[in-house]
């Protein structure tokens, strides 16, 4: 009787293991199906992919940094122009007029 009970439990354990494996397979199949459906829906909605978004985000950041650099350069050039204009005014007014 013990051998029969042991065999019964072995068969039951094997059955449970097989059921767990089948459930895992069904889960993988379901996830795959849901993923493909989601990709199809997102493709129809014309949603931007993460890689494209990150690329555009990086481009925007570089453009912003370039704008800031150019603003600083313009401010520096305007200061230099203002200094030159002031020097020119000063040098022309303090120079005696020759006739």
C-alpha positions as CSV (number, residue, x, y, z in Angstrom):
1,X,0.0,0.0,0.0
2,X,2.8,2.4,0.8
3,X,4.3,1.8,-2.6
4,X,1.0,2.6,-4.3
5,X,0.6,5.8,-2.2
6,X,4.1,6.8,-3.1
7,X,3.5,6.2,-6.7
8,X,0.2,8.1,-6.6
9,X,2.0,11.1,-5.0
10,X,4.8,10.8,-7.6
11,X,2.2,10.9,-10.4
12,X,0.4,13.8,-8.8
13,X,3.6,15.7,-8.4
14,X,4.5,15.1,-12.1
15,X,1.0,16.2,-13.1
16,X,1.4,19.4,-11.0
17,X,4.8,20.1,-12.5
18,X,3.4,19.6,-16.1
19,X,0.5,21.9,-15.3
20,X,2.8,24.6,-13.9
21,X,4.9,24.3,-17.1
22,X,1.8,24.6,-19.3
23,X,0.6,27.6,-17.3
24,X,4.0,29.2,-17.8
25,X,3.8,28.6,-21.5
26,X,0.3,30.0,-21.7
27,X,1.5,33.1,-19.7
28,X,4.4,33.6,-22.2
29,X,2.0,33.2,-25.1
30,X,-0.4,35.7,-23.6
31,X,2.3,38.3,-22.9
32,X,3.6,37.9,-26.5
33,X,0.1,38.4,-27.9
34,X,-0.6,41.4,-25.7
35,X,2.8,43.0,-26.7
36,X,2.1,42.6,-30.4
37,X,-1.4,44.0,-30.0
38,X,0.0,47.0,-28.0
39,X,2.7,47.6,-30.7
40,X,0.0,47.4,-33.4
41,X,-2.2,49.9,-31.6
42,X,0.6,52.3,-30.9
43,X,1.7,52.0,-34.5
44,X,-1.8,53.0,-35.6
45,X,-1.8,56.0,-33.2
46,X,1.4,57.3,-34.7
47,X,3.1,57.5,-31.3
48,X,6.8,58.5,-31.2
49,X,9.1,55.7,-30.1
50,X,11.4,56.2,-27.1
51,X,14.6,56.2,-29.3
52,X,13.2,58.9,-31.5
53,X,12.0,61.0,-28.5
54,X,15.4,60.7,-26.8
55,X,17.2,61.7,-30.0
56,X,15.0,64.8,-30.4
57,X,15.4,65.6,-26.7
58,X,19.2,65.5,-27.1
59,X,19.0,67.7,-30.2
60,X,16.9,70.2,-28.3
61,X,19.3,70.3,-25.4
62,X,22.2,70.9,-27.7
63,X,20.3,73.7,-29.5
64,X,19.5,75.3,-26.1
65,X,23.2,75.1,-25.1
66,X,24.2,76.6,-28.4
67,X,21.7,79.4,-28.0
68,X,23.0,80.2,-24.6
69,X,26.6,80.3,-25.9
70,X,25.6,82.6,-28.8
71,X,23.7,84.9,-26.4
72,X,26.9,85.2,-24.3
73,X,28.9,85.9,-27.4
74,X,26.5,88.5,-28.7
75,X,26.5,90.2,-25.3
76,X,30.3,90.3,-25.3
77,X,30.4,91.7,-28.9
78,X,27.8,94.4,-28.0
79,X,29.9,95.4,-25.0
80,X,33.0,95.6,-27.2
81,X,31.1,97.7,-29.8
82,X,29.9,100.0,-27.0
83,X,33.4,100.4,-25.7
84,X,34.8,101.1,-29.2
85,X,32.0,103.7,-29.8
86,X,32.7,105.4,-26.5
87,X,36.5,105.5,-27.3
88,X,35.8,106.9,-30.7
89,X,33.5,109.6,-29.3
90,X,36.1,110.5,-26.7
91,X,38.9,110.6,-29.1
92,X,37.1,112.7,-31.7
93,X,35.8,115.3,-29.1
94,X,39.1,115.7,-27.3
95,X,41.2,116.1,-30.5
96,X,41.7,119.7,-31.6
97,X,40.3,120.7,-34.9
98,X,42.9,121.6,-37.5
99,X,42.3,124.2,-40.2
